[in-house]
Amino acid sequence: MGAPATATLLILAGGDSRRMGRTKALLPVAGTTLVEWVLGRLAGEFEQVLVAARTEEEVPAVLRRLVVRDLHVGAGPLAGIEAGLAAARHPVLVAVACDMPRVDRRLLHRLLAASEGVDAAVPRVGGRPEPACAAYRQSAAGPLAAALAAGRLKAADALTELRVRWLDGEDPALFANLNTPADHRDFLATLDRPR
């Protein structure tokens, strides 16, 4: 798709993984880990790549130099986005949850383009926002930090403080999460199918 975008890619890898029963970022996928697999598909499109995690141990050793630690530990994806914006060298940060392995480069380019002139570009699927797969401009940093400081931890709620451009009509399959061992097995089975 040409030269890397003058933007930062942030992979959110700090979730609790309660239903999965183990750290999602470290799940095996095609001879590597889920977080490495997602990065391998998306990172080449960006000048800077970061991984948000609560601790470096939540990601493979090879990625630990990319880790930005949550500033509000245990505060969910919004804390990862806050940390990513604080560490980003570019005016736009594109965040993608590591448990959304079907997100593709075309979607990220649409998010980047849609973020022009607003604080965030966020897909909506079935009327529900997908803030863990969205583009955030530096202008979003203050309002997101204020929401966290006030104890408002849901990323979707924090969006009410931002100028958001909504992306409706995106393929819902792109946002499918790997939440359970069955989801992981089903995803691995799709990789084994001939195309």
Secondary structure, DSSP 4 states (H G I P E B T S, - for coil): --SPEEEEEEEE-----TTTTS-GGG-EETTEEHHHHHHHHHGGGEEEEEEEESSGGGS-GGGGGGEEE-SSTTS-HHHHHHHHHHH-SSSEEEEEETT-TT--HHHHHHHHHHTTTSSEEEEEETTEE-TTEEEEEGGGHHHHHHHHHTT---HHHHGGGS-EEEE-S--GGGG----SHHHHHHHHHHHHS--
